[in-house]
Amino acid sequence: MASTFPMVIAFAFMAAMLLVGTWLRANVPILRMTLVPASMIGGIAGFILISLGLSLGFEAQTFAPFTFHFFTLSFMSLVLTGSDTLVGKSSPIYRGGMWLTLIWTMTLAMQALIGFGVIAGYNVVTSSSVSGFLGAISTYGYTMGPGQALTFGGIWERSFNIESAATVGLIYASFGFIAAFVVGVPVARWAIKKGYNQNAVAHIDDEFLRGYYERSTNVSAGRQVTHSANVDTLAFHFAILGVAYILTNYWLVFMQSVIGDSRPLGISVGVIFSHNLFFFHGLVVCLIIRTIMERFGLAHFIDNTTQKRITGSAVDFMVVGTIMSIKFSVLVEFLAPVLLVTLAVTLATAALCFGLGRKLADLGIERAVTIFGCCCGSTGTGLLLLRILDPDFSTSVAKELAFFNVAILFTCFHIILVMSPILPDYSMMNIWIVFGLTFVVAWGALYAMGFMRGGSAFARAEA
């Protein structure tokens, strides 16, 4: 049995870093005031211990699989969560969700092009030969998040010899989380001070700062859907995810046997059905499971609050694993170009999100802060920043995120699923044309829907 313990202990070490992050968040004033989440603090603590050789013998690459699978679980769990927050086309939730979707679509394309451009400039100035794809993968670390940075970076390494793509992608993801809070938190605090946010009761209390509740605080942890004498509700929800994992695995194995090494039009379509893209196929499987359960009146067996707890937990472990997976040697080797790309991407993303947010007639600052968090980390990051402005989610923005998480799969399908797995197979001209047109079309859609012609989003408070 001793041979079964290494990965279990590795997970336990990663989980222990969450406790370290929780304690530091509660007891270090600067961490409380900046609202840095425990998962990020714990990940940085773990990265330091690994770099100093104080990590119980574990190395950075030990934690990359945890990052991948927790990212996958978070997406699959998110899709299993009920869609009762989604409403019809005429609803304001649809319009707000479309604004979030189009901004995310523009950012996805913009960040990749900025990455290519900055690396090209860096190579000219320093006479270096850094691959432009190590700049383009910034969009997968920022807008798509660490799981997809690891997924696509891994594919690029193995199939196209883009050295260190996965690790560099994880570095961008870590810097993206940091950027979300370094920029987003001060902006949210400023908005509250100026009264630009719609929720007039918004304030940051002691529990929010410390990161844990007092004993007297009673917050619901979810509705019980199974009797504890039979099976625990949480275990039941994990069982559904387990079935989805099994179905996804065998679907991919089947498709790999059908496609083999075929390359229609010279494109490696088999990569789309590799286990590196497990998250997308798992998302589809979970969507089918959810649809079937709703069709046969079984949807009540999935409690949304419980499912969100699973999603949130997966995100916490994903963030810890992301930062702990960074190889110190790779960070040092590519530090200069990565920092330049990070700075350019952060500034451009902030300008886009907050600049276009000011043009919204309503909920401009709430949506801008939220989408900035999403474009620098994940949906969870966006929700955390939104909670500063709207602590009880009394506005529609939190519900708009539910629509957004589905809509981006349609507006960005050609990039996420068609181009991204085999991006180095495309010519640079084709990449610039497709990504550039994606940005322009999304911008045009914003204008056509009237999002570019409204008054200042902050005019309410200034009037």
Residue pairs with C-beta under 8 A, 6 or more apart in sequence:
7 62
9 56
10 58
10 62
10 63
10 66
11 66
13 46
13 55
13 56
13 58
14 46
14 63
14 66
14 317
14 320
14 321
14 324
15 317
17 42
17 43
17 45
17 46
17 320
17 324
18 38
18 39
18 42
18 316
18 317
18 320
19 42
20 41
20 42
20 45
20 46
21 37
21 38
21 39
21 40
21 41
21 42
21 43
21 45
21 320
22 38
22 42
22 211
22 212
24 31
24 38
24 41
24 42
24 45
25 31
25 32
25 36
25 37
25 38
25 41
25 210
25 211
26 32
26 210
26 211
26 212
31 41
32 209
32 210
32 211
33 209
34 181
34 182
34 185
35 181
35 185
35 204
35 208
35 209
35 384
35 388
36 181
37 181
37 211
37 316
37 319
37 384
38 211
38 316
39 315
39 316
39 317
39 318
39 319
39 320
40 177
40 178
40 181
40 319
40 323
42 320
43 174
43 319
43 320
43 321
43 322
43 323
43 324
44 323
46 55
46 63
46 320
46 323
46 324
47 60
47 323
47 324
47 326
47 328
49 55
50 58
50 59
50 60
50 324
50 328
51 328
60 167
60 324
60 325
60 326
60 327
60 328
61 325
61 327
63 321
63 324
63 325
64 150
64 166
64 170
64 321
64 325
66 317
66 318
66 321
67 146
67 147
67 150
67 170
67 318
67 321
67 322
67 325
68 147
68 150
68 151
70 147
70 314
70 315
70 317
70 318
70 321
71 145
71 146
71 147
71 148
71 150
71 151
71 279
71 314
71 318
72 147
72 278
72 279
72 282
73 241
73 310
73 314
74 147
74 311
74 314
74 315
74 318
74 378
74 380
75 147
75 279
75 282
75 283
76 241
76 244
76 245
76 279
76 282
76 283
76 285
76 286
77 241
77 286
77 307
77 310
77 311
77 314
78 311
78 379
78 405
79 283
79 286
79 287
79 290
80 237
80 240
80 241
80 244
80 286
80 289
80 290
80 302
80 307
81 302
81 304
81 307
81 308
81 311
82 290
82 299
82 302
82 304
82 307
83 290
83 402
84 304
85 93
85 398
85 399
85 402
85 403
86 93
86 399
86 402
86 403
86 406
87 93
87 94
88 94
92 396
93 396
93 399
93 400
93 403
94 403
95 449
96 363
96 367
96 396
96 397
96 400
96 403
97 400
97 401
97 402
97 403
97 404
97 407
98 403
98 407
98 445
98 449
99 360
99 367
99 400
99 446
99 449
99 451
100 367
100 370
100 371
100 374
100 400
100 401
100 403
100 404
101 403
101 404
101 407
101 408
101 411
102 411
102 442
102 443
102 445
102 446
102 451
103 352
103 353
103 356
103 371
103 375
103 442
103 446
104 143
104 371
104 374
104 375
104 404
104 408
104 412
105 408
105 411
105 412
105 438
105 439
105 442
106 352
106 438
106 439
106 442
106 443
107 139
107 142
107 143
107 349
107 352
107 353
107 371
107 375
108 139
108 143
108 144
108 412
108 415
108 438
109 139
109 415
109 435
109 436
109 438
109 439
109 442
110 139
110 348
110 349
110 352
110 439
111 138
111 139
111 142
111 143
111 345
111 348
111 349
111 375
112 136
112 138
112 139
112 431
112 435
113 136
113 432
113 435
113 436
113 439
114 135
114 138
114 341
114 344
114 345
114 348
115 132
115 134
115 135
115 136
115 137
115 138
115 139
115 341
115 345
116 132
116 135
116 136
116 428
116 431
116 432
117 135
118 135
118 337
118 340
118 341
118 344
119 130
119 131
119 132
119 134
119 135
119 337
119 341
120 132
120 135
122 128
122 130
122 336
122 337
122 340
123 129
123 130
126 336
128 337
130 334
130 337
131 162
131 163
131 165
132 428
133 156
133 160
133 162
133 165
133 423
133 424
134 162
134 164
134 165
134 168
134 334
134 337
134 338
135 337
135 341
136 423
136 431
137 149
137 152
137 153
137 156
137 165
137 168
137 169
137 172
138 172
138 341
138 342
138 345
139 345
140 148
140 149
140 151
140 152
140 153
140 169
140 172
140 173
140 420
141 149
141 169
141 170
141 171
141 172
141 173
141 174
141 175
141 176
142 172
142 173
142 176
142 179
142 345
142 349
142 375
142 376
142 377
143 374
143 375
143 376
144 416
145 173
145 318
145 377
145 378
146 169
146 170
146 173
146 174
146 318
146 319
146 321
146 322
147 279
147 318
148 279
148 416
148 420
149 166
149 169
149 170
149 172
149 173
150 166
150 169
150 170
150 322
150 325
151 276
151 277
151 279
152 165
152 169
152 276
152 420
152 421
152 423
153 162
153 165
153 166
153 167
153 168
153 169
153 170
154 165
154 166
154 276
155 271
155 274
155 276
155 421
155 422
156 162
156 165
156 166
156 423
156 424
157 163
157 164
157 165
157 166
159 268
159 271
159 422
159 424
160 422
160 424
160 425
162 424
164 327
164 330
164 333
164 334
167 325
167 326
167 327
167 330
168 330
168 334
168 338
170 322
170 323
170 325
170 326
171 326
171 330
171 331
171 334
171 338
172 338
172 341
172 342
172 345
173 322
173 377
174 322
174 323
174 326
175 338
175 342
176 342
176 376
176 377
177 319
177 322
177 323
177 376
177 377
177 381
179 342
179 346
179 376
180 372
180 373
180 376
180 377
180 381
180 385
181 385
183 346
183 350
183 372
183 376
184 369
184 372
184 373
184 376
184 381
184 385
185 385
185 388
187 354
187 365
187 369
187 372
188 369
188 385
188 388
188 389
189 204
189 388
191 197
191 365
191 369
191 389
192 202
192 203
192 204
192 388
192 389
194 458
194 461
195 461
196 364
196 365
196 457
196 458
196 460
196 461
197 365
197 366
197 389
197 390
198 362
198 363
198 366
198 390
198 395
198 460
199 389
199 390
199 391
199 392
199 394
199 395
201 391
201 392
202 388
202 389
202 390
202 391
203 391
204 388
207 213
207 214
207 217
208 387
208 388
208 391
213 219
220 305
221 305
221 306
221 309
222 233
222 234
222 303
222 305
222 306
222 309
223 233
223 303
223 305
223 306
224 233
224 303
225 233
225 236
225 300
225 301
225 302
225 303
225 306
226 232
226 233
226 236
226 301
231 239
233 303
233 306
234 306
234 309
234 310
236 301
237 302
237 303
237 306
237 307
237 310
238 310
240 289
240 302
241 286
241 310
243 289
244 282
244 285
244 286
244 289
245 282
247 285
248 278
248 281
248 282
248 285
249 275
249 278
251 281
251 285
252 273
252 274
252 275
252 278
252 281
255 273
256 270
256 273
256 274
259 269
259 270
259 273
260 270
261 270
262 269
262 270
263 269
263 270
266 425
267 422
267 425
268 421
268 422
268 425
271 277
271 421
271 422
272 417
272 421
273 281
274 421
276 421
277 417
277 421
280 416
280 417
283 409
290 299
290 302
292 298
293 299
293 301
293 302
311 380
312 380
315 378
315 380
331 338
346 376
349 372
349 375
349 376
350 372
353 368
353 369
353 371
353 372
353 375
354 368
354 372
356 368
356 446
356 451
356 452
357 364
357 365
357 367
357 368
357 369
357 371
357 457
358 364
358 368
358 456
358 457
358 458
359 451
359 452
359 453
359 454
359 455
359 456
359 457
360 367
360 368
360 451
360 454
360 457
361 454
361 455
361 457
362 457
363 395
363 396
363 397
363 457
364 456
364 457
364 458
365 389
365 457
365 458
366 386
366 389
366 390
366 395
366 397
367 397
367 400
368 457
369 382
369 385
369 386
369 388
369 389
370 382
370 383
370 385
370 386
370 397
370 401
371 382
372 382
372 385
373 381
373 382
373 383
373 384
373 385
373 386
374 381
374 382
374 401
374 404
379 401
379 404
379 405
382 401
383 398
383 401
386 393
386 397
386 398
387 393
390 397
390 398
409 416
411 442
412 438
414 434
414 438
415 434
415 435
415 438
419 426
419 431
419 434
423 431
426 434
446 452
447 453
456 462
